[in-house]
Amino acid sequence: MTIKKTNEQVASLSETASHFDNKWWTREDAISQRLNIVKDLLKMLDGERVNLITSARIINRAFLTCDFINKKVKKGSNILEMACGYGFVTHVLTEKGYNVNAFDISKESISSAREEALNLSQKPESFHIENEKYLSKLEDDSLDVIIGLGYLRYLKKDAQDFVYKNARRILKPDGILIIDHQNDLYEMFALNNESIIFWNNLISSYCDLSSILEKDELLNKLTKSISTPIRERKGHSFSGSFEVASENPLTYKDKAKSYGFVLNDILYPHCDILPPFLHNDINKKKLDLIQREYCLKLSRDWKSMFMCYQFLTFLKKTNSNL
C-alpha cells in the first residue's frame, strides 16, 4: 500500500493536460453537463429548484460560486475564471451582467466554451488556451474577482504559489479569490483503504514514533487489523492516475493568511451523505434527490466538513503588506 504523495509530488502540468484530453470532454456525462448546466444554473439563480437536469454533484459548487457573486459583487465587475473547462460559470456570470474572461489549458474545452459563447450571443474571444502563466499578463489591481474551481489541486506546490501571489497582485483592494480544494478530512468518512492511510499519516505526523515502530510498520499494522473496502476510481478520474493536492479546512485559514488573504467563508458544496462504497447498493436516483434537497441547505453544517470531498473558499485580499 502506497502512502499518499505530498503536494510537491502531484502531477506535472503536461501530465494534467494530457489527461484532460478529447476523451475527457467527450464523455457522455460531460456532454450532458455542457448542454444543460447553463440553463439549470440560471434557473437556480432565479430561485427555481425543480425541473433541473444537472445532478447536484455537478452543479452545487458552480451555483454557490455564481450565487455569491450575483448577490455580493457589483454588476459590470471584472472577473477571471481560471481552468474554466466548458466555461459554464463564465457563461452564466456573463449573462448576469459581469465582464468575464477565462482560460483553460485544454484546447478541447476552450473550443466547446467558445462554441457555447456563440450560441449565447457572447464573445468567444473571452476564452483563452492558457495555463497559470496567463496571470503574469494581467495588470496589478485590475480584477474584482478571480475564480478557480477544480484547479489548484492539480498544480505542483510552486505553481500553486505562483497562482496565489499573482492573484493577490492582480485583485483590487478587497478583491475576492474563490477557489475549491480537495478535502483532507473526507478520508475519515470514506471508510475505505485510504481512510487507513489518512490515520497512518495523521498519527505519524503527530510525534516521533521511530523508537517503537519501524518505517511503514504502523501502516502495515493498521492494514492487517482493520478490514476496509478498496477504493475504486472511475477510468476517467484524474485521481485514479495521479495523486492530487489536498487541504485541511480546519487549518486552511493560516495558508490563506500567508498569501495575504483573509478567509471569509468556507462552504461544502456536495456531501456524499453515505460513504461512497455504499452507493452501488442504493437507488442512485433517490440518493440524488436527497442530495439535491439537503446538500445546499447543509453547506455550512459542521458535519459536512467530513462528508464532502471538497470545500469551497472565499478569500478577501488584505491591504496589509506581506
The 8 nearest C-alpha neighbors of each residue, nearest first, counted from 0:
[[1, 2, 218, 219, 196, 222, 192, 193],
 [2, 0, 3, 196, 4, 218, 193, 215],
 [1, 3, 196, 4, 0, 200, 199, 218],
 [4, 2, 1, 5, 242, 196, 197, 200],
 [3, 5, 8, 242, 2, 6, 9, 7],
 [4, 6, 7, 8, 3, 9, 244, 242],
 [7, 5, 244, 8, 9, 156, 155, 4],
 [6, 8, 156, 5, 155, 9, 4, 157],
 [9, 7, 6, 5, 4, 10, 155, 242],
 [10, 8, 243, 242, 6, 155, 7, 244],
 [9, 11, 14, 241, 15, 8, 12, 153],
 [12, 10, 14, 13, 15, 9, 155, 154],
 [11, 13, 15, 14, 16, 10, 154, 153],
 [12, 14, 16, 15, 11, 17, 10, 18],
 [15, 13, 17, 11, 12, 16, 10, 18],
 [14, 16, 12, 18, 13, 17, 11, 19],
 [15, 17, 13, 19, 18, 14, 12, 105],
 [16, 18, 14, 15, 20, 19, 13, 12],
 [19, 17, 15, 16, 20, 14, 237, 23],
 [20, 18, 16, 23, 17, 15, 105, 21],
 [19, 21, 18, 23, 22, 17, 16, 105],
 [20, 22, 24, 23, 107, 25, 19, 108],
 [23, 21, 25, 20, 24, 26, 19, 235],
 [24, 22, 21, 19, 20, 25, 26, 235],
 [25, 23, 21, 22, 26, 29, 108, 20],
 [24, 26, 22, 23, 30, 21, 29, 27],
 [27, 25, 29, 28, 24, 23, 30, 22],
 [28, 26, 30, 29, 31, 25, 32, 24],
 [29, 27, 31, 30, 26, 32, 25, 33],
 [28, 30, 32, 26, 31, 27, 24, 33],
 [31, 29, 33, 27, 32, 28, 25, 26],
 [30, 32, 28, 34, 29, 33, 35, 27],
 [33, 31, 29, 30, 36, 35, 34, 28],
 [32, 34, 30, 31, 35, 36, 29, 85],
 [33, 35, 31, 32, 30, 36, 37, 38],
 [36, 34, 32, 38, 33, 37, 39, 31],
 [35, 37, 39, 38, 32, 53, 40, 33],
 [38, 36, 40, 39, 87, 35, 91, 41],
 [39, 37, 41, 36, 40, 35, 42, 34],
 [38, 40, 36, 42, 41, 37, 51, 43],
 [41, 39, 43, 37, 42, 38, 36, 44],
 [40, 42, 44, 38, 43, 39, 37, 45],
 [43, 41, 39, 45, 47, 40, 44, 38],
 [44, 42, 47, 46, 40, 45, 41, 48],
 [45, 43, 41, 46, 42, 40, 66, 47],
 [44, 46, 42, 43, 47, 41, 40, 48],
 [45, 47, 43, 44, 48, 42, 41, 49],
 [48, 46, 43, 42, 49, 45, 44, 50],
 [47, 49, 43, 46, 51, 50, 42, 291],
 [50, 48, 51, 47, 43, 42, 52, 46],
 [49, 51, 52, 48, 47, 39, 42, 53],
 [52, 50, 49, 39, 53, 48, 54, 42],
 [51, 53, 54, 50, 35, 39, 36, 32],
 [54, 52, 36, 51, 35, 58, 32, 55],
 [53, 55, 56, 57, 58, 52, 287, 291],
 [54, 56, 58, 291, 57, 59, 53, 290],
 [55, 57, 54, 269, 58, 59, 60, 268],
 [58, 56, 55, 54, 59, 53, 60, 32],
 [57, 59, 55, 61, 60, 56, 62, 54],
 [60, 58, 62, 268, 55, 61, 57, 63],
 [59, 61, 268, 63, 62, 58, 64, 57],
 [62, 60, 64, 58, 59, 63, 65, 88],
 [61, 63, 59, 65, 64, 60, 66, 58],
 [62, 64, 66, 60, 61, 65, 67, 59],
 [65, 63, 61, 62, 67, 66, 60, 68],
 [64, 66, 62, 68, 67, 63, 69, 61],
 [65, 67, 69, 63, 68, 64, 62, 70],
 [68, 66, 70, 64, 65, 69, 71, 63],
 [69, 67, 72, 65, 71, 70, 66, 64],
 [68, 70, 66, 67, 65, 71, 72, 95],
 [71, 69, 67, 68, 66, 72, 73, 65],
 [70, 72, 68, 67, 69, 73, 66, 74],
 [73, 71, 68, 69, 70, 74, 76, 67],
 [72, 74, 76, 75, 71, 69, 68, 97],
 [75, 73, 97, 76, 96, 72, 95, 69],
 [74, 76, 97, 98, 96, 73, 77, 72],
 [77, 75, 74, 97, 73, 98, 143, 78],
 [76, 78, 98, 142, 143, 99, 75, 97],
 [79, 77, 99, 144, 145, 142, 143, 98],
 [80, 78, 145, 100, 101, 99, 146, 81],
 [79, 81, 101, 146, 83, 145, 147, 100],
 [80, 82, 147, 83, 102, 101, 146, 79],
 [83, 81, 103, 102, 84, 150, 147, 80],
 [82, 84, 86, 81, 103, 80, 102, 101],
 [85, 83, 108, 86, 82, 103, 109, 112],
 [86, 84, 112, 108, 87, 111, 83, 33],
 [87, 85, 83, 112, 89, 84, 88, 90],
 [86, 88, 90, 89, 37, 85, 91, 36],
 [89, 87, 91, 90, 86, 92, 61, 65],
 [88, 90, 86, 92, 87, 91, 93, 99],
 [89, 91, 87, 93, 88, 92, 86, 94],
 [92, 90, 94, 88, 93, 89, 87, 37],
 [91, 93, 95, 89, 94, 90, 97, 88],
 [92, 94, 97, 90, 96, 95, 91, 89],
 [93, 95, 91, 92, 96, 90, 97, 121],
 [96, 94, 92, 93, 97, 91, 69, 74],
 [95, 97, 93, 94, 74, 75, 92, 98],
 [98, 96, 75, 93, 74, 76, 92, 99],
 [97, 99, 77, 75, 76, 78, 93, 96],
 [100, 98, 78, 79, 97, 77, 89, 93],
 [101, 99, 125, 79, 126, 80, 78, 98],
 [102, 100, 80, 126, 79, 81, 83, 125],
 [101, 103, 127, 81, 126, 129, 82, 128],
 [104, 102, 82, 128, 105, 129, 83, 84],
 [103, 105, 129, 130, 128, 106, 16, 82],
 [106, 104, 107, 108, 103, 109, 16, 128],
 [105, 107, 109, 108, 128, 110, 104, 103],
 [108, 106, 110, 105, 109, 21, 111, 20],
 [107, 109, 111, 85, 84, 110, 105, 106],
 [110, 108, 112, 106, 111, 107, 113, 126],
 [109, 111, 107, 113, 108, 112, 106, 114],
 [112, 110, 114, 108, 109, 113, 85, 115],
 [113, 111, 85, 109, 86, 115, 114, 110],
 [114, 112, 123, 116, 110, 115, 111, 109],
 [113, 115, 111, 117, 116, 112, 110, 118],
 [116, 114, 118, 112, 117, 113, 111, 119],
 [117, 115, 121, 113, 119, 123, 114, 118],
 [116, 118, 120, 114, 115, 119, 121, 123],
 [119, 117, 115, 116, 120, 114, 121, 113],
 [118, 120, 116, 117, 121, 115, 90, 94],
 [121, 119, 117, 118, 116, 122, 115, 123],
 [122, 120, 116, 119, 117, 123, 118, 93],
 [121, 123, 124, 125, 116, 117, 120, 113],
 [124, 122, 113, 125, 116, 126, 117, 121],
 [125, 123, 126, 122, 127, 113, 100, 116],
 [124, 126, 100, 123, 122, 101, 127, 99],
 [127, 125, 101, 124, 102, 123, 100, 109],
 [128, 126, 102, 129, 101, 103, 125, 109],
 [129, 127, 103, 104, 102, 106, 109, 105],
 [130, 128, 104, 103, 102, 127, 133, 131],
 [129, 131, 104, 132, 133, 103, 102, 128],
 [130, 132, 133, 134, 162, 129, 158, 81],
 [133, 131, 134, 130, 135, 129, 136, 161],
 [134, 132, 131, 135, 136, 129, 130, 137],
 [133, 135, 132, 136, 137, 131, 165, 166],
 [134, 136, 133, 137, 132, 165, 138, 131],
 [137, 135, 134, 133, 138, 132, 139, 169],
 [138, 136, 134, 135, 169, 139, 141, 133],
 [139, 137, 141, 169, 140, 136, 135, 168],
 [138, 140, 169, 168, 141, 137, 170, 171],
 [141, 139, 171, 169, 170, 142, 168, 138],
 [140, 142, 139, 169, 138, 171, 170, 143],
 [143, 141, 170, 77, 171, 144, 78, 140],
 [142, 144, 174, 77, 171, 170, 78, 76],
 [143, 145, 175, 78, 142, 174, 176, 79],
 [144, 146, 79, 176, 78, 80, 177, 175],
 [147, 145, 80, 177, 81, 178, 176, 79],
 [146, 148, 178, 81, 150, 80, 177, 82],
 [147, 149, 150, 179, 178, 146, 82, 81],
 [150, 148, 179, 147, 151, 152, 180, 82],
 [149, 151, 148, 152, 147, 153, 82, 154],
 [152, 150, 154, 153, 159, 149, 180, 147],
 [151, 153, 244, 243, 150, 154, 245, 180],
 [154, 152, 151, 243, 150, 244, 10, 9],
 [155, 153, 151, 152, 158, 159, 156, 9],
 [154, 156, 158, 7, 157, 9, 6, 159],
 [155, 157, 159, 7, 158, 6, 160, 154],
 [156, 158, 160, 159, 155, 161, 7, 154],
 [159, 157, 161, 160, 155, 156, 154, 162],
 [160, 158, 156, 162, 161, 157, 154, 151],
 [159, 161, 157, 163, 158, 162, 156, 164],
 [160, 162, 158, 159, 164, 163, 165, 157],
 [163, 161, 159, 165, 160, 164, 166, 158],
 [164, 162, 166, 160, 165, 161, 159, 167],
 [165, 163, 167, 161, 166, 162, 160, 168],
 [164, 166, 168, 162, 167, 163, 169, 161],
 [167, 165, 163, 169, 168, 164, 162, 170],
 [166, 168, 164, 165, 170, 169, 163, 316],
 [169, 167, 165, 139, 166, 170, 164, 140],
 [168, 170, 139, 140, 166, 167, 141, 138],
 [171, 169, 140, 142, 174, 167, 168, 143],
 [170, 172, 140, 174, 142, 143, 141, 173],
 [173, 171, 174, 316, 318, 170, 140, 317],
 [172, 174, 316, 315, 171, 317, 175, 318],
 [175, 173, 143, 171, 170, 172, 316, 144],
 [174, 176, 315, 144, 314, 316, 177, 143],
 [175, 177, 145, 314, 144, 313, 146, 315],
 [178, 176, 313, 146, 312, 314, 145, 147],
 [179, 177, 147, 148, 312, 311, 146, 176],
 [180, 178, 311, 310, 148, 312, 149, 309],
 [179, 181, 309, 310, 182, 245, 246, 152],
 [180, 182, 245, 309, 246, 308, 152, 183],
 [181, 183, 309, 308, 184, 185, 246, 245],
 [184, 182, 247, 246, 185, 245, 186, 181],
 [183, 185, 186, 305, 182, 187, 247, 304],
 [186, 184, 305, 308, 188, 187, 182, 183],
 [185, 187, 194, 189, 184, 188, 197, 183],
 [188, 186, 194, 185, 189, 184, 190, 305],
 [187, 189, 185, 186, 190, 305, 306, 274],
 [188, 190, 274, 186, 191, 187, 275, 185],
 [191, 189, 188, 194, 187, 274, 227, 186],
 [190, 192, 228, 227, 194, 193, 189, 229],
 [191, 193, 229, 195, 194, 227, 228, 230],
 [194, 192, 196, 195, 191, 197, 186, 230],
 [193, 195, 186, 197, 187, 191, 192, 196],
 [196, 194, 193, 198, 192, 197, 199, 221],
 [195, 197, 193, 199, 194, 198, 200, 2],
 [198, 196, 194, 200, 195, 199, 201, 193],
 [199, 197, 201, 195, 200, 196, 202, 194],
 [198, 200, 196, 202, 197, 201, 218, 203],
 [201, 199, 203, 197, 198, 202, 204, 196],
 [200, 202, 198, 204, 203, 199, 197, 205],
 [203, 201, 205, 199, 204, 200, 198, 206],
 [202, 204, 200, 201, 205, 199, 206, 208],
 [203, 205, 201, 202, 206, 200, 207, 199],
 [206, 204, 202, 203, 201, 207, 200, 208],
 [205, 207, 204, 208, 203, 202, 209, 201],
 [206, 208, 209, 203, 205, 204, 210, 211],
 [209, 207, 210, 211, 212, 206, 203, 213],
 [208, 210, 212, 211, 207, 213, 214, 206],
 [211, 209, 208, 212, 207, 213, 214, 206],
 [210, 212, 209, 208, 213, 207, 216, 217],
 [213, 211, 209, 216, 208, 210, 214, 217],
 [214, 212, 216, 209, 215, 211, 217, 210],
 [213, 215, 216, 212, 209, 217, 218, 208],
 [216, 214, 218, 217, 219, 213, 212, 220],
 [217, 215, 219, 213, 214, 218, 212, 220],
 [218, 216, 220, 219, 215, 221, 199, 212],
 [217, 219, 221, 215, 220, 216, 199, 222],
 [220, 218, 216, 222, 217, 221, 223, 215],
 [219, 221, 217, 223, 222, 218, 224, 216],
 [222, 220, 224, 218, 223, 219, 225, 217],
 [223, 221, 219, 220, 225, 224, 218, 195],
 [222, 224, 220, 221, 225, 219, 226, 218],
 [223, 225, 221, 222, 220, 226, 219, 227],
 [226, 224, 222, 223, 221, 227, 195, 220],
 [225, 227, 224, 222, 228, 223, 192, 191],
 [228, 226, 191, 192, 225, 229, 190, 195],
 [229, 227, 191, 192, 230, 276, 226, 190],
 [230, 228, 192, 191, 231, 227, 193, 276],
 [229, 231, 191, 228, 192, 232, 193, 276],
 [232, 230, 229, 233, 239, 276, 228, 234],
 [233, 231, 239, 236, 234, 230, 238, 235],
 [234, 232, 236, 235, 231, 239, 237, 238],
 [233, 235, 236, 232, 239, 237, 240, 231],
 [234, 236, 233, 237, 23, 239, 232, 22],
 [237, 235, 239, 233, 238, 234, 232, 240],
 [236, 238, 239, 240, 241, 235, 18, 242],
 [239, 237, 241, 240, 242, 236, 243, 232],
 [238, 240, 236, 237, 232, 241, 234, 233],
 [239, 241, 238, 237, 242, 236, 234, 18],
 [242, 240, 238, 239, 10, 237, 243, 9],
 [241, 243, 238, 9, 4, 244, 10, 240],
 [242, 244, 152, 9, 153, 238, 241, 245],
 [243, 245, 152, 6, 9, 153, 181, 242],
 [244, 246, 181, 183, 182, 180, 152, 243],
 [247, 245, 183, 182, 181, 180, 248, 251],
 [246, 248, 183, 249, 250, 251, 182, 184],
 [249, 247, 251, 250, 246, 182, 310, 304],
 [250, 248, 247, 251, 252, 246, 304, 184],
 [249, 251, 248, 252, 247, 253, 254, 246],
 [250, 252, 248, 254, 253, 247, 249, 255],
 [253, 251, 255, 254, 262, 250, 256, 261],
 [254, 252, 256, 251, 255, 250, 257, 262],
 [255, 253, 257, 251, 256, 252, 258, 250],
 [254, 256, 252, 260, 253, 258, 257, 261],
 [257, 255, 260, 259, 253, 258, 254, 261],
 [256, 258, 254, 255, 259, 253, 260, 321],
 [259, 257, 256, 255, 260, 163, 164, 254],
 [260, 258, 256, 257, 317, 316, 321, 255],
 [261, 259, 316, 256, 255, 315, 317, 314],
 [260, 262, 315, 314, 256, 263, 255, 316],
 [261, 263, 314, 252, 264, 313, 260, 315],
 [264, 262, 313, 314, 261, 315, 265, 312],
 [263, 265, 313, 262, 312, 266, 314, 311],
 [266, 264, 312, 311, 313, 310, 267, 263],
 [265, 267, 311, 298, 299, 310, 268, 312],
 [266, 268, 298, 310, 307, 269, 303, 311],
 [269, 267, 60, 59, 298, 266, 295, 294],
 [268, 270, 294, 56, 307, 267, 59, 271],
 [271, 269, 307, 306, 272, 294, 303, 268],
 [270, 272, 273, 306, 307, 274, 269, 275],
 [273, 271, 270, 306, 274, 290, 307, 294],
 [274, 272, 271, 275, 277, 278, 306, 276],
 [273, 275, 189, 276, 277, 188, 271, 190],
 [276, 274, 277, 278, 273, 189, 271, 279],
 [275, 277, 278, 274, 279, 228, 230, 191],
 [278, 276, 275, 280, 279, 274, 273, 281],
 [277, 279, 281, 275, 280, 276, 273, 283],
 [278, 280, 277, 281, 276, 283, 282, 275],
 [281, 279, 278, 277, 282, 276, 283, 275],
 [282, 280, 278, 279, 283, 277, 286, 285],
 [281, 283, 285, 284, 286, 280, 279, 278],
 [282, 284, 286, 285, 281, 287, 278, 279],
 [285, 283, 287, 286, 282, 288, 281, 289],
 [284, 286, 288, 287, 283, 282, 289, 281],
 [287, 285, 283, 289, 288, 284, 290, 282],
 [286, 288, 290, 284, 285, 289, 291, 283],
 [287, 289, 291, 285, 286, 290, 292, 284],
 [290, 288, 292, 286, 287, 291, 293, 285],
 [289, 291, 287, 294, 293, 292, 288, 286],
 [290, 292, 288, 55, 289, 293, 287, 294],
 [293, 291, 289, 290, 288, 294, 295, 296],
 [292, 294, 296, 290, 295, 291, 297, 289],
 [295, 293, 297, 290, 269, 296, 298, 270],
 [294, 296, 298, 297, 293, 268, 59, 269],
 [297, 295, 293, 294, 298, 292, 299, 300],
 [296, 298, 300, 294, 299, 295, 293, 303],
 [297, 299, 267, 295, 266, 268, 296, 300],
 [300, 298, 297, 266, 301, 267, 303, 265],
 [299, 301, 297, 303, 302, 298, 304, 267],
 [300, 302, 303, 304, 299, 305, 297, 298],
 [303, 301, 304, 300, 305, 306, 297, 299],
 [302, 304, 306, 305, 301, 300, 307, 267],
 [305, 303, 302, 301, 306, 307, 267, 184],
 [304, 306, 185, 303, 184, 307, 302, 188],
 [305, 307, 303, 270, 185, 304, 271, 188],
 [308, 306, 270, 309, 303, 305, 269, 267],
 [307, 309, 182, 185, 181, 306, 270, 310],
 [310, 308, 181, 182, 180, 307, 267, 179],
 [309, 311, 267, 180, 179, 266, 182, 312],
 [310, 312, 179, 266, 265, 178, 267, 180],
 [313, 311, 265, 178, 177, 179, 264, 314],
 [312, 314, 177, 264, 263, 176, 262, 265],
 [315, 313, 262, 176, 261, 175, 263, 260],
 [316, 314, 175, 261, 260, 173, 174, 317],
 [315, 317, 260, 173, 174, 259, 167, 175],
 [318, 316, 260, 319, 259, 315, 173, 261],
 [317, 319, 172, 320, 316, 173, 259, 260],
 [320, 318, 317, 321, 259, 316, 260, 172],
 [319, 321, 318, 259, 317, 258, 316, 260],
 [320, 259, 319, 258, 257, 318, 317, 256]]
